[in-house]
């Protein structure tokens, strides 16, 4: 399941603008995607421990 999440994150991060049609000249959407992925990792780590 983690592998699927990583693949989906990379696909959205790299090709999300083309696939979803958003415009991101300042990189704010990519920053939001990265931060949500990072916070998801932190939350999962804390839930296990």
ABEGO torsion letter per residue (X at the ends): XAAAAAAAAAAAAAAAAAAAGBBBAAGAAAAAAAAAAAAAAAAAAAAAX
